[in-house]
């Protein structure tokens, strides 16, 4: 007990990587009666690389919770629920997050979401352009800039390339928790066979399968959209916290605004061939090492390759 409260920690973690389906998996599992996930999808509590204090708006938007009492308050309503989760995409890349999680939750179940790293990097770039965190106008220029960075940090850094180097990140979790506690979920499988993947995830968590309508499972969460009025979008997302937006705008109105074709374009820019080839050369040995580590082929991680 802490100050009269029962202390509840998560017992499973969806650890990333970013733009690999963590939002969809979070949304599907949040509907499960045996699962508790806080409304704050990504508390980032177990990371050691904190946002710099000078970047207050970004830190607030990303809701990085560093205070233990504040973090535990997210789980006050989870007493008695079998599967209690944290879905922070920073945990896979952060070099110390796995060990910090194990110190608190040694029996935690880990779910790692992976995606074709070339497509992941492009999707990450488009997201950063949308929210005003990328100043370079093209993916080619952003990748060239990313290649010159030596001191990589999650907050404020590009990390388009580094976040897709999966081998070392996955190895760290396997060595920290053991293979039985770690489940790999591939983005392509989640989008094409959501019912199969969710059944696999619920078995991993030790809870019953999620009965769901096929239409709900096929719904895209966090899909691509580029605001037509970029300055206004960046002001709202960077200056007004997600919690305040949720309080002020009803869910249906926020959903309608988010899918309004007048406000957003769904036409995704193409990934240029030269940059694609550069990334393929970078990622090919890393994927081969990951396949050897997992003792299985991973063609899904090369699905977009030419």
C-alpha positions as a Markdown table, in Angstrom:
| # | Residue | x | y | z |
|---|---|---|---|---|
| 1 | Unk | 0.0 | 0.0 | 0.0 |
| 2 | Unk | 1.1 | 3.6 | -0.7 |
| 3 | Unk | -0.8 | 6.4 | 1.0 |
| 4 | Unk | -3.8 | 4.1 | 1.4 |
| 5 | Unk | -3.7 | 2.8 | -2.2 |
| 6 | Unk | -3.0 | -0.6 | -3.5 |
| 7 | Unk | 0.1 | -0.5 | -5.6 |
| 8 | Unk | -0.4 | -2.0 | -9.1 |
| 9 | Unk | 2.3 | -2.3 | -11.7 |
| 10 | Unk | 1.9 | -3.4 | -15.3 |
| 11 | Unk | 2.6 | -7.0 | -16.0 |
| 12 | Unk | 2.9 | -6.8 | -19.8 |
| 13 | Unk | 4.6 | -4.3 | -22.1 |
| 14 | Unk | 4.1 | -3.5 | -25.8 |
| 15 | Unk | 7.6 | -2.1 | -26.4 |
| 16 | Unk | 7.6 | -0.9 | -30.0 |
| 17 | Unk | 9.2 | -0.1 | -32.4 |
| 18 | Unk | 7.5 | 3.2 | -33.4 |
| 19 | Unk | 5.3 | 3.1 | -36.5 |
| 20 | Unk | 5.1 | -0.7 | -36.3 |
| 21 | Unk | 1.5 | -1.2 | -35.2 |
| 22 | Unk | 1.7 | -0.5 | -31.4 |
| 23 | Unk | -1.3 | 1.9 | -31.6 |
| 24 | Unk | -3.5 | -0.7 | -33.3 |
| 25 | Unk | -2.5 | -3.4 | -30.9 |
| 26 | Unk | -3.1 | -1.1 | -28.0 |
| 27 | Unk | -6.6 | -0.1 | -29.3 |
| 28 | Unk | -7.6 | -3.8 | -29.9 |
| 29 | Unk | -6.4 | -4.9 | -26.5 |
| 30 | Unk | -7.9 | -1.9 | -24.7 |
| 31 | Unk | -11.4 | -3.3 | -25.6 |
| 32 | Unk | -10.7 | -6.7 | -23.9 |
| 33 | Unk | -12.5 | -7.1 | -20.5 |
| 34 | Unk | -9.5 | -8.9 | -19.0 |
| 35 | Unk | -7.0 | -6.1 | -20.0 |
| 36 | Unk | -6.3 | -2.8 | -18.4 |
| 37 | Unk | -4.4 | -0.2 | -20.5 |
| 38 | Unk | -4.4 | 3.4 | -19.3 |
| 39 | Unk | -5.8 | 6.2 | -21.5 |
| 40 | Unk | -2.3 | 7.5 | -21.7 |
| 41 | Unk | -0.9 | 5.1 | -24.3 |
| 42 | Unk | 2.8 | 5.9 | -23.9 |
| 43 | Unk | 3.9 | 6.9 | -20.3 |
| 44 | Unk | 7.6 | 6.2 | -21.2 |
| 45 | Unk | 8.2 | 5.7 | -17.5 |
| 46 | Unk | 11.0 | 3.1 | -17.8 |
| 47 | Unk | 13.2 | 5.0 | -20.3 |
| 48 | Unk | 16.4 | 6.5 | -19.1 |
| 49 | Unk | 16.7 | 9.0 | -21.9 |
| 50 | Unk | 14.3 | 11.8 | -20.8 |
| 51 | Unk | 13.1 | 14.7 | -23.0 |
| 52 | Unk | 15.3 | 17.8 | -22.5 |
| 53 | Unk | 13.6 | 20.3 | -20.2 |
| 54 | Unk | 13.9 | 23.1 | -22.7 |
| 55 | Unk | 11.5 | 21.3 | -25.0 |
| 56 | Unk | 8.5 | 21.6 | -22.8 |
| 57 | Unk | 5.8 | 21.4 | -25.5 |
| 58 | Unk | 7.2 | 18.2 | -27.0 |
| 59 | Unk | 7.6 | 16.6 | -23.6 |
| 60 | Unk | 4.0 | 17.4 | -22.7 |
| 61 | Unk | 2.7 | 16.1 | -26.0 |
| 62 | Unk | 4.6 | 12.9 | -25.6 |
| 63 | Unk | 3.4 | 12.6 | -22.0 |
| 64 | Unk | 6.7 | 11.2 | -20.6 |
| 65 | Unk | 5.9 | 10.3 | -17.0 |
| 66 | Unk | 9.1 | 10.3 | -14.9 |
| 67 | Unk | 7.4 | 10.4 | -11.5 |
| 68 | Unk | 6.7 | 7.0 | -9.9 |
| 69 | Unk | 3.6 | 8.1 | -8.0 |
| 70 | Unk | 2.1 | 9.7 | -11.1 |
| 71 | Unk | 2.8 | 6.6 | -13.1 |
| 72 | Unk | 1.2 | 4.3 | -10.5 |
| 73 | Unk | -1.9 | 6.6 | -10.5 |
| 74 | Unk | -2.4 | 5.5 | -14.1 |
| 75 | Unk | -3.1 | 2.0 | -12.8 |
| 76 | Unk | -5.3 | 2.7 | -9.8 |
| 77 | Unk | -8.3 | 1.2 | -11.5 |
| 78 | Unk | -6.5 | -1.9 | -12.5 |
| 79 | Unk | -6.8 | -3.8 | -9.3 |
| 80 | Unk | -7.9 | -7.4 | -9.9 |
| 81 | Unk | -7.5 | -7.3 | -13.7 |
| 82 | Unk | -5.3 | -10.1 | -15.1 |
| 83 | Unk | -3.5 | -8.3 | -17.8 |
| 84 | Unk | -2.2 | -4.8 | -17.1 |
| 85 | Unk | -0.2 | -3.1 | -19.8 |
| 86 | Unk | 2.1 | -0.3 | -20.8 |
| 87 | Unk | 2.4 | 0.4 | -24.6 |
| 88 | Unk | 5.4 | 2.8 | -24.8 |
| 89 | Unk | 7.3 | 2.5 | -28.1 |
| 90 | Unk | 10.5 | 4.0 | -26.6 |
| 91 | Unk | 11.2 | 0.9 | -24.6 |
| 92 | Unk | 12.6 | -1.2 | -27.4 |
| 93 | Unk | 15.3 | 1.2 | -28.4 |
| 94 | Unk | 16.2 | 2.6 | -24.9 |
| 95 | Unk | 19.3 | 0.5 | -23.9 |
| 96 | Unk | 18.2 | 0.4 | -20.2 |
| 97 | Unk | 14.5 | 0.0 | -20.4 |
| 98 | Unk | 14.4 | -3.8 | -20.5 |
| 99 | Unk | 16.5 | -4.1 | -17.3 |
| 100 | Unk | 14.5 | -1.4 | -15.5 |
| 101 | Unk | 11.3 | -3.2 | -16.4 |
| 102 | Unk | 12.7 | -6.5 | -15.2 |
| 103 | Unk | 13.7 | -5.0 | -11.8 |
| 104 | Unk | 10.1 | -4.1 | -11.1 |
| 105 | Unk | 8.3 | -6.9 | -13.1 |
| 106 | Unk | 10.6 | -9.9 | -13.6 |
| 107 | Unk | 7.7 | -12.0 | -14.9 |
| 108 | Unk | 6.4 | -9.4 | -17.3 |
| 109 | Unk | 5.2 | -10.6 | -20.7 |
| 110 | Unk | 6.8 | -8.6 | -23.6 |
| 111 | Unk | 5.3 | -7.9 | -27.0 |
| 112 | Unk | 7.7 | -6.5 | -29.6 |
| 113 | Unk | 6.1 | -5.0 | -32.8 |
| 114 | Unk | 8.3 | -5.0 | -35.9 |
| 115 | Unk | 7.8 | -3.8 | -39.5 |
| 116 | Unk | 9.8 | -3.6 | -42.7 |
| 117 | Unk | 12.4 | -1.1 | -41.5 |
| 118 | Unk | 12.5 | 0.8 | -44.8 |
| 119 | Unk | 8.8 | 1.5 | -44.7 |
| 120 | Unk | 9.0 | 2.2 | -41.0 |
| 121 | Unk | 11.6 | 4.9 | -41.5 |
| 122 | Unk | 9.6 | 6.5 | -44.2 |
| 123 | Unk | 6.4 | 6.4 | -42.1 |
| 124 | Unk | 8.4 | 7.9 | -39.2 |
| 125 | Unk | 9.6 | 10.8 | -41.4 |
| 126 | Unk | 6.1 | 11.5 | -42.7 |
| 127 | Unk | 4.8 | 11.6 | -39.1 |
| 128 | Unk | 7.6 | 14.0 | -38.1 |
| 129 | Unk | 6.8 | 16.3 | -41.0 |
| 130 | Unk | 3.2 | 16.3 | -40.1 |
| 131 | Unk | 3.8 | 17.3 | -36.4 |
| 132 | Unk | 6.5 | 19.8 | -37.2 |
| 133 | Unk | 9.4 | 17.9 | -35.8 |
| 134 | Unk | 11.2 | 17.5 | -39.2 |
| 135 | Unk | 12.5 | 20.6 | -41.0 |
| 136 | Unk | 13.9 | 18.9 | -44.1 |
| 137 | Unk | 11.4 | 18.7 | -46.9 |
| 138 | Unk | 12.3 | 15.3 | -48.4 |
| 139 | Unk | 12.9 | 11.8 | -47.0 |
| 140 | Unk | 16.2 | 11.6 | -49.0 |
| 141 | Unk | 17.6 | 14.7 | -47.3 |
| 142 | Unk | 16.4 | 13.6 | -43.9 |
| 143 | Unk | 18.1 | 10.2 | -44.3 |
| 144 | Unk | 21.4 | 11.8 | -45.5 |
| 145 | Unk | 21.2 | 14.1 | -42.4 |
| 146 | Unk | 20.4 | 11.1 | -40.2 |
| 147 | Unk | 23.5 | 9.3 | -41.5 |
| 148 | Unk | 25.8 | 12.1 | -40.1 |
| 149 | Unk | 24.5 | 11.9 | -36.5 |
| 150 | Unk | 26.8 | 10.1 | -34.1 |
| 151 | Unk | 25.2 | 10.9 | -30.7 |
| 152 | Unk | 21.7 | 9.4 | -31.0 |
| 153 | Unk | 19.0 | 10.4 | -28.6 |
| 154 | Unk | 15.3 | 9.5 | -28.8 |
| 155 | Unk | 13.9 | 12.9 | -27.9 |
| 156 | Unk | 14.3 | 15.4 | -30.7 |
| 157 | Unk | 16.5 | 13.2 | -32.8 |
| 158 | Unk | 15.6 | 11.7 | -36.1 |
| 159 | Unk | 16.5 | 8.1 | -35.5 |
| 160 | Unk | 14.9 | 7.0 | -38.8 |
| 161 | Unk | 17.7 | 4.5 | -39.4 |
| 162 | Unk | 18.6 | 3.5 | -35.8 |
| 163 | Unk | 15.1 | 2.6 | -34.7 |
| 164 | Unk | 15.0 | 0.0 | -37.5 |
| 165 | Unk | 18.1 | -1.8 | -36.5 |
| 166 | Unk | 16.1 | -4.5 | -34.7 |
| 167 | Unk | 18.7 | -7.2 | -34.0 |
| 168 | Unk | 20.4 | -5.7 | -30.9 |
| 169 | Unk | 17.1 | -4.3 | -29.6 |
| 170 | Unk | 15.3 | -7.7 | -29.7 |
| 171 | Unk | 18.4 | -9.5 | -28.4 |
| 172 | Unk | 18.4 | -7.3 | -25.3 |
| 173 | Unk | 14.8 | -8.3 | -24.4 |
| 174 | Unk | 15.4 | -12.0 | -25.1 |
| 175 | Unk | 18.5 | -12.0 | -22.9 |
| 176 | Unk | 16.7 | -10.0 | -20.1 |
| 177 | Unk | 13.4 | -11.9 | -20.0 |
| 178 | Unk | 14.0 | -15.2 | -21.8 |
| 179 | Unk | 12.3 | -16.4 | -25.0 |
| 180 | Unk | 9.2 | -17.7 | -23.3 |
| 181 | Unk | 8.3 | -14.2 | -22.1 |
| 182 | Unk | 8.8 | -12.4 | -25.4 |
| 183 | Unk | 6.5 | -12.4 | -28.4 |
| 184 | Unk | 7.3 | -10.9 | -31.8 |
| 185 | Unk | 4.4 | -9.4 | -33.7 |
| 186 | Unk | 4.9 | -8.4 | -37.3 |
| 187 | Unk | 3.1 | -5.4 | -38.6 |
| 188 | Unk | 2.1 | -7.1 | -41.9 |
| 189 | Unk | 0.5 | -10.0 | -40.0 |
| 190 | Unk | -1.3 | -7.6 | -37.7 |
| 191 | Unk | -2.8 | -5.7 | -40.6 |
| 192 | Unk | -3.6 | -8.8 | -42.8 |
| 193 | Unk | -4.5 | -11.4 | -40.1 |
| 194 | Unk | -5.6 | -9.4 | -37.1 |
| 195 | Unk | -7.7 | -12.1 | -35.5 |
| 196 | Unk | -4.9 | -14.6 | -35.7 |
| 197 | Unk | -2.3 | -12.2 | -34.3 |
| 198 | Unk | -4.6 | -11.1 | -31.5 |
| 199 | Unk | -5.3 | -14.7 | -30.5 |
| 200 | Unk | -1.5 | -15.3 | -30.3 |
| 201 | Unk | -1.1 | -12.2 | -28.2 |
| 202 | Unk | -3.9 | -13.1 | -25.8 |
| 203 | Unk | -2.4 | -16.6 | -25.4 |
| 204 | Unk | 0.9 | -15.0 | -24.6 |
| 205 | Unk | -0.8 | -12.8 | -21.9 |
| 206 | Unk | -2.7 | -15.8 | -20.4 |
| 207 | Unk | -6.2 | -14.4 | -21.1 |
| 208 | Unk | -9.0 | -15.6 | -23.3 |
| 209 | Unk | -9.3 | -14.6 | -26.9 |
| 210 | Unk | -10.9 | -11.3 | -27.8 |
| 211 | Unk | -14.3 | -11.8 | -29.5 |
| 212 | Unk | -14.6 | -9.0 | -32.0 |
| 213 | Unk | -16.3 | -7.9 | -35.2 |
| 214 | Unk | -14.1 | -8.3 | -38.2 |
| 215 | Unk | -14.9 | -4.7 | -39.2 |
| 216 | Unk | -13.5 | -3.5 | -35.9 |
| 217 | Unk | -10.3 | -5.6 | -36.2 |
| 218 | Unk | -9.7 | -4.3 | -39.8 |
| 219 | Unk | -10.0 | -0.7 | -38.7 |
| 220 | Unk | -6.8 | 1.3 | -39.2 |
| 221 | Unk | -5.5 | 3.0 | -36.1 |
| 222 | Unk | -3.1 | 5.9 | -36.5 |
| 223 | Unk | -3.3 | 5.8 | -40.3 |
| 224 | Unk | -1.4 | 8.2 | -42.6 |
| 225 | Unk | -2.8 | 11.7 | -42.9 |
| 226 | Unk | -1.1 | 15.0 | -43.8 |
| 227 | Unk | -2.8 | 18.2 | -42.5 |
| 228 | Unk | -3.6 | 20.7 | -45.2 |
| 229 | Unk | -3.2 | 23.5 | -42.7 |
| 230 | Unk | 0.2 | 22.5 | -41.2 |
| 231 | Unk | 0.8 | 25.6 | -39.0 |
| 232 | Unk | -2.6 | 25.3 | -37.3 |
| 233 | Unk | -2.2 | 21.5 | -36.8 |
| 234 | Unk | 1.3 | 22.0 | -35.3 |
| 235 | Unk | 0.0 | 24.7 | -32.9 |
| 236 | Unk | -2.8 | 22.5 | -31.7 |
| 237 | Unk | -0.7 | 19.3 | -31.2 |
| 238 | Unk | 2.4 | 21.0 | -29.8 |
| 239 | Unk | 0.8 | 23.6 | -27.6 |
| 240 | Unk | -2.4 | 21.9 | -26.3 |
| 241 | Unk | -1.9 | 18.7 | -24.3 |
| 242 | Unk | -3.7 | 15.5 | -25.4 |
| 243 | Unk | -5.5 | 15.4 | -22.0 |
| 244 | Unk | -6.9 | 18.9 | -22.5 |
| 245 | Unk | -8.0 | 18.0 | -26.1 |
| 246 | Unk | -9.8 | 14.9 | -24.8 |
| 247 | Unk | -11.6 | 17.0 | -22.2 |
| 248 | Unk | -12.7 | 19.7 | -24.5 |
| 249 | Unk | -13.6 | 17.7 | -27.6 |
| 250 | Unk | -15.9 | 14.7 | -27.5 |
| 251 | Unk | -14.5 | 11.4 | -28.9 |
| 252 | Unk | -16.9 | 11.5 | -31.9 |
| 253 | Unk | -16.0 | 15.0 | -32.8 |
| 254 | Unk | -12.3 | 14.3 | -32.6 |
| 255 | Unk | -12.7 | 11.2 | -34.7 |
| 256 | Unk | -14.7 | 13.3 | -37.3 |
| 257 | Unk | -12.1 | 16.0 | -37.4 |
| 258 | Unk | -9.3 | 13.5 | -37.8 |
| 259 | Unk | -10.9 | 11.9 | -40.8 |
| 260 | Unk | -12.1 | 15.1 | -42.5 |
| 261 | Unk | -10.8 | 15.3 | -46.1 |
| 262 | Unk | -11.0 | 19.1 | -46.0 |
| 263 | Unk | -8.5 | 19.1 | -43.1 |
| 264 | Unk | -6.3 | 16.2 | -44.1 |
| 265 | Unk | -4.9 | 14.5 | -47.2 |
| 266 | Unk | -4.5 | 10.7 | -47.2 |
| 267 | Unk | -2.3 | 10.7 | -50.3 |
| 268 | Unk | 1.0 | 9.3 | -49.1 |
| 269 | Unk | 4.2 | 10.6 | -50.8 |
| 270 | Unk | 6.2 | 7.8 | -52.6 |
| 271 | Unk | 9.5 | 6.6 | -51.2 |
| 272 | Unk | 12.2 | 7.4 | -53.8 |
| 273 | Unk | 14.2 | 4.4 | -55.2 |
| 274 | Unk | 17.7 | 5.7 | -54.4 |
| 275 | Unk | 16.9 | 6.2 | -50.8 |
| 276 | Unk | 15.1 | 2.9 | -50.6 |
| 277 | Unk | 18.3 | 1.1 | -51.9 |
| 278 | Unk | 20.5 | 2.9 | -49.4 |
| 279 | Unk | 18.3 | 1.7 | -46.5 |
| 280 | Unk | 18.1 | -1.8 | -47.9 |
| 281 | Unk | 21.9 | -2.0 | -47.9 |
| 282 | Unk | 22.0 | -0.8 | -44.3 |
| 283 | Unk | 19.3 | -3.1 | -43.0 |
| 284 | Unk | 20.0 | -6.3 | -44.9 |
| 285 | Unk | 22.8 | -7.6 | -42.5 |
| 286 | Unk | 20.8 | -6.6 | -39.5 |
| 287 | Unk | 17.7 | -8.5 | -40.6 |
| 288 | Unk | 19.9 | -11.5 | -41.4 |
| 289 | Unk | 21.3 | -11.3 | -37.8 |
| 290 | Unk | 17.8 | -11.1 | -36.4 |
| 291 | Unk | 16.7 | -14.1 | -38.5 |
| 292 | Unk | 19.6 | -16.1 | -37.1 |
| 293 | Unk | 18.8 | -14.9 | -33.5 |
| 294 | Unk | 15.1 | -16.0 | -33.9 |
| 295 | Unk | 15.9 | -19.1 | -36.0 |
| 296 | Unk | 13.2 | -18.2 | -38.5 |
| 297 | Unk | 13.0 | -16.3 | -41.9 |
| 298 | Unk | 11.4 | -12.9 | -41.8 |
| 299 | Unk | 10.4 | -12.1 | -45.4 |
| 300 | Unk | 7.8 | -9.6 | -44.0 |
| 301 | Unk | 10.7 | -7.3 | -43.0 |
| 302 | Unk | 11.8 | -7.1 | -46.7 |
| 303 | Unk | 8.3 | -7.0 | -48.2 |
| 304 | Unk | 8.8 | -3.5 | -49.9 |
| 305 | Unk | 12.3 | -4.2 | -51.2 |
| 306 | Unk | 13.3 | -4.1 | -54.8 |
